[in-house]
Amino acid sequence: MLSSKAMLDGHGKESPYFQGWKEYEKNAYDDVKNPTGIIQMGLAENQYLLKTWIENNQDATRFTNNRESVFRYLALFQDYHGLPAFKNVLAEFMAEIRGNKVSFDPRKLVLMAGATAASETLMFCIAEHGDAFLLPTPYYPG
């Protein structure tokens, strides 16, 4: 059973965050083509600076897929659902190390940036206001 916080409608593609992102994609700032456009400041990534950096560091474009540079895609934040190709390979690997006795659905894998992030996410999903948890030590409280 999910917590009331996890059940809120403020998550996902219909959240205010993603509504703002959609507006940004329709009217993105460009110093030449659209100087009155929107500058995305909701993420800790500088897309404008990255564009300029790539123009001045062409060797970064050697990371390609079908002869098209994927450096920008790799350098910026990924879809919060995770990279589908990575999740597919991870599901195959997890099945293989279990002797292919178990299968994993890559659509149901949640990728986290370590145990701290996974613990925090899990707590938000199952805890209600006022619930308490005991955490074993050592534990990085960062």
URDA-V597727 format. One line per field, one symbol per residue. ss: DSSP state (@ for helix, = for strand, . for the rest). phi: phi as a letter, one per 20 degrees, with the letter a starting at -180 (. if undefined). burial: # if it has 9 or more other ideal C-beta (glycine too) atoms within 8 Angstrom, else .. A space follows every 50 residues. Layout:
ss=???
phi=???
burial=???
This chain:
ss=...........@@@.@@@@@@@@@@@.=.=...=...=........@@@@ @@@@@@.@@@@@.==..==.@@@@@........@@@@@@@@@@@@@@... .....@@@......@@@@@@@@@@@@................
phi=.effffefeednfefggfffffffffbffbfdfbfdfeefdececdffff gffffecffffffcclmdfdggfffegegffnfgfffffffffffffeml ecdcegfdedeceofffffffffffdedgnfccddfdfbeeg
burial=..#..#........#..####.##...##.......#..#.......#.# #.##.....##..#....####...#.....#...###.##..##..... ...#.#..#......####.#.#####...............
